[in-house]
Structure formats: C-alpha cells, structure tokens
C-alpha cells in the first residue's frame, strides 16, 4: 500500500516529491558496499570469445592472471591461448543525469512556487508566482520585459527592480495559469485539453482561442502550434470566417492555411455530404 502524507500543502508536496526522488537515487547507489555486487557493474569482461570445452590443457596462475593453453576436445587438438584477469580495471560509466536533464526534471517543481520567485502576476485579482530567469529563457517577450532598462524612454516598467507585481489585463486566470504551467512543464495540462475537447463548445473554443492569443503575445511558438492543432477540428462552414480572422490576428499561419483550404473545398465538401444523404 502506498504511503500517504497528510497535512502537507501543495508547495510542500512538490518539494517532497523532489526529495523522495533524490533519496531514491542515493539509496540505489548505497545498496551494497561492494561495487562488484551492483547490477550495472559487470564482474567479468570478455574480449573476443572465451575458451570452449577442452581437456588436457594447462592453467597457470601468474600474479592475478590465469593463463589457459592448449588441450583437446574430442579428436581436435587445440593450440590456442587465453588469459583471464581476475582483477581487471573497473569501468568508468556515466549514469547520472546531465545538467540539462536535471533542469528539465526539476523545473516543474517551481511552477507557481514562491521560493526563489522574483515576479508576481496579478490576473483577475489572483496572484501567480513566476521566475524571471525561467520566463526569459522560454519567451523573448518576457526577456524584453525584464532586461530592458526602465527610464531610458524605450524600456518596460517590468524591467525595474522595484517592480515585483505585474497585472495581466484582458485575460482569464485559468487561461494564464495554463500558459504558465506550459512554460514550466513543456506541455498543456491534460485537464485543459479535455475541457477543450469535451467541454461546452462555445466556452471551450473561446478558451483555446484565448490561449492562442496569449501564445502569440508572449512569443510561445510551440504553444501556438498546439493551439492550432486543437482548433483545427472546430473549423466548419459556420466558423471558418471567425477562425480566419483569429489566425490573422494571432499570426497563426497554419490555422490560416487550414481555413483557406476549407474555403477552397467547401463546395466539394457540401456535394459529398449531399451524395451521402
């Protein structure tokens, strides 16, 4: 039965997961004091083919090595030579995660986490914690906001070290949370995808469009493509004009191409539907 931790907040659970993961790694490396007992460390290194069945051969121990020579197997008389090193040099393997892999695995723990946070977003009156370095790595828009010197006439107010809270207007909290979670995890939360696929048609499409607009605003091209793919099935004769306007507004070139293709073939699609009826 899995162990259940009670009385732990969401942020604590994230760090608990991180700690358990690191402890498991250390525990695995300490299972045995003898490295030859580890599954990942072979005890015998064979170069070429080992000696086959034989009798009448010589086996001589020289220091840590055993030398096997000659012998016979049936009617075959052997004239071969083998050397067994009983204490070979240990192999040096690289098994630990790289720095990039560690960043990728641990970054999700800092999503909406106050620890090390240096910026707070206010959306619909609710707070969401962020980290300027992480946001700047993923989004050129955030990078410009946080690095341009404020007061030069061309800078952003958000670049000022005194600015720790940024209000995000014209956006719902749920959609902004979805974008932020994407930045820290690399994918759209499954609950958000399910709401677009199975939710109320008008509401779900509106949320996907809003996410597309955010992706365009903050230069998140991969997220934009994910939104284009989600919206493609929603293009119909009744919605093609709407999505064409949205695609042009958000520079969604793939969505625009799908709309143009739908317009070119709408007559053929109607004829096909009539034939089926």
N, C-alpha and C positions, 0 to 999 in steps of 0.2 A: 504494500500500500504506500503510495507516495506521501512524503512528509508535508504537512500543511503548516504554513507560517501564519499566525493570526496577529492582529494588531499592528500590521505593517502598512505604511502608506504607499502610494503609487511610486513616488520617487525612491523610497527605501527598497521597494521590490526590485526596481531596476538595478540598483547597486548590489542587492542581494544576489540577483541572477549573475551579475558580473563577478562577484566574489566567489560564488559557488563554482563558476566556470574556471576561474583561475586556480582554485583549490584542487579541483579535479585534475587539472594539468600537472600540478606539483605532486599530488598523491600518486598519479600514474608513474611519475619518474622516480618515486621512492618506494615502489613495491618490493624491490629486492636490493640488497647491498652488493650483490654480485652482478656485474654487468652482463656476464655470460648467461644469466638466467632470464634476461629480457628477451621478449619475443622479437624485438626489432634488431637484435644483435646476433648474427649467426655465430655459432661456435666452431663451425668448420668452413674453411674457404677452399674451394676446389678450383684449381686451374687446369683446364683440359679434362680428360677422362681419368677417373681413378682406376686403380688396379682391378682386374677382373678375377674370376675364380682361378685358383692355382694351388699347387703343392710342390714341395721340394725347393722352395725359394729361400733366399736369405733375408733376414730382417735384422738390421743392426742399428742400435741406438747410438747416435753421436750428439752429445750435448742434449739439446731439446728436440732434435730431429730424429726421425726413424727412416732409415733407407731400406727400401724393398727392391730386390734384384732377382730377375730370372724366375726359374721354376717351370712347371709344366702343367698343362690342362689336357687330360686325355692323351692323344697322340701328338699334341702340339707342344714343342719345347720353346719356351719364351726367352727372349733376350731383351727385356725392357727394364726400365729403371724408374722408380718412383720415390719421391721424398715427401714425408709427412712432417709438417712443422707443428709441434704440439703447443706452441705458444706464439701464434702469429701476431703481427702488429694490429692493434684494434683499428677498425674502420672509423672514419670520422664522417658522420652523416649530418645533414642539415634537415631537421624535422620541425623546428619551431616556426611560428608564423612570422612573416615579414612585417615590417613597419606598416606597409600599406594594408596588409590583411588585418592587422590589429586595429588600424583606424577604421576600416570598413566594418569590422565586427563590433567595435565599441562605440561607434558614433551614435548609434540608435539609442544608447543609454542617456545621452544628453538632450534628447528631444524634450522640449518644454521643461527643462530641468534648471532650477535656479542656480545650481552650482556652476561656477565659472561664467555665468551669464553676464553679459555686459550691455544688453539691449532688451527692452520690453516693448512688445507690440500691444496696443490697445485697439481691440476690434469689438464693436458693439458694446463697449463698456467693460469688456472682459480682458484679462491680461494673459499674455503668452510670452514665455521666456525664449530668448534666442542668443546666439553667439556670433559676433561679427565675423570672426575668422571663418567659421563654417559657412555662413551665408555668403561671404565674399568669394570663397573657393568655388561655390556652385553657381552663383548668379553674378554676372557682370553688372547688373543693375544695383544689387546690394553693394558690390565692391565700389562702384562710383559714389554711392550714397555715403559710405563710411570712410573713404580715403580722400575725397576732395576737400581741401581746406575751406572751412566756412569763414566768410568775411572778406573773401577776395573778389566778390562780385559774381563769381561763377560757381561757387560751391553750394553744397546742400547743408541745410540746417542739421541733418542727422549726423554729419561728419564731426560736429563739435563734440569734444569730450564731455561737455556738460549735458549733452542730450542723451538721456538713457531711456526715454519713453517716446515711442513713435506711434501716432494714431493712424490707423488704416481706414480711410473712408470708403464708402460705396462698395462694401464687401461684407458678406455674412461671416460670422465667426466660424461656422462649420467648414466653409469652403477654404478659408485662410488656414485653418488647422490642417486640412487635407494637404494643402500645398507645403506647409512646414514639415509635416510628417514625411512627405515625399522627399524633401531636401535631406532629412536626416536618415532615411532608410533606403532611398532609391526606388521606391515603388509606391503606388497609390494604395491606401488601406483597403483591404478586401470589403469592408463594410461600405465604403464609399462606392466601390464598383457595383456591389449588389444593389445599392439604393438607386443607381442609375439604370440598372438592367430591370429590376423588378418593382421599383417604386412607382409612385404616381407619375404618369407620363410627362405632364407639363412641368411638374416640380423637379423631376429627375433630369430632364433635358436642360432646364434652367440652371441647375446646379453644375452640370457638366460644362455648359457654356460659360458660366462664371469662372470655373476653374481654368478653362481655356483662356479667358481674358487675363486672369492672374498670371498664367504661364507666359503669356506674351508680354505683359507689363514688366515681369521680373526676368525676362530672357531665359526661360527654362525650356529649351527647345525639345528635350526628350519628353518632358511632361506634356508639352503642347501636342506632340505626336500621339501620345497615349490618349489624349482627349479627342483628337481627330478620329482615332480608331473607334472610340466609344460612341461617337456621334454619327459615324457613317451609316449604321442601320436605321437611324431615325430620319434619314432623308427620304421624303416622299413627294408626291406631286403637290401636296399642300404645304410642305415645309421647305422645299428646295430654295425658294426665293429668300426666306428668312436665313437659312444657313449660308447662302451665298453672301449675304450682307455681313454675317458674322465672320465668315472666313476672310473677307476683305478687310474688315475692321481689325482683326487679330493677326493678319499676315499668315493665316493658316493655309499654305499653298496646297497641301494635299487635300484638305477638305474642299477647297475651291475647285480643284481638279475633279473631285468626285461629283460635285454639284454640276459642273459643266458637262461632264459625261452623262449625268442623269438627264439634263435638259436636251442633249443631242439625241438621246434614245427614248425619250418619254413616249413618243408616238408608237414606236415599235413595242414598247412595254404595254401600252394600252391595247394594241392589236392582239398581243399574245394573251392578255387577260380575257379579251372577248372570245378568242378561239377556245380557250379552256372552258368558258361558260357555255 
